[in-house]
Amino acid sequence: MSDRKQNSISREMKNHAMILGGFVAIFWVTELLDTFMLRGSLDRFGIVPHSLIGLRGILFAPFLHGNFAHLISNTIPFLVLGWLVMLQETSDFWIVTFLTMIIGGLGVWFFGAPGSVHIGASILIFGYLGFLLLRGYFQRNFASIFLSVIVGVLYGGLIFGVLPGRPGISWQGHLFGFLGGVLAAKLIANEKRFYS
């Protein structure tokens, strides 16, 4: 491998680490402030279904968590799946994140129970899962199909999170986040086909 190629890969990996590390730092700093200084008052900035003010949660909800257990359970899958999303192209991460936040957030806002508050990075995690599982189907190249299979083996069991289950878990966020990721997979595949 040439030095130029090695330097390029090294720069890309540092870029990935900075992006994902930046998100995780925001998650943790926000939860530390919310727990120790604000006594949980930031959680009200989550998605509140059927409430106009609750629409602001579409932007804020992925960065808020109910407690440290909630945050810890989201941190590792966010890092792993987020990195796999950006593995082919870093720009894919931003597209998938944006579409997942919008579609997932609107889905929660329309279909969530009135008066409930939905928070957590799992909306993004399920978006990344939907993107990674379906990217192989839409792009139909070896790398994408191989990655879809690997993600299916490692994280396929998460798919059941899109179904109504335990109280206090936003299955709407999981379902519509997943659908946002699937839409992103289709749009990115169409764009790659158009430009190739």
BELSULMO-V552988 format. One record per run of one state. SS is the DSSP state (a for helix, b for strand, c for the rest). FROM is the first residue (numbers start at 1). TO is the last residue. If there is no record, write none. Layout:
ss = {SS:SS}
from = {FROM:FROM}
to = {TO:TO}
This chain:
ss = {c:a:c:a:c:b:c:a:c:a:c:a:c:b:c:a:c:a:c:a:c}
from = {1:3:37:41:46:47:48:53:64:68:87:90:112:118:119:122:140:142:163:171:196}
to = {2:36:40:45:46:47:52:63:67:86:89:111:117:118:121:139:141:162:170:195:196}
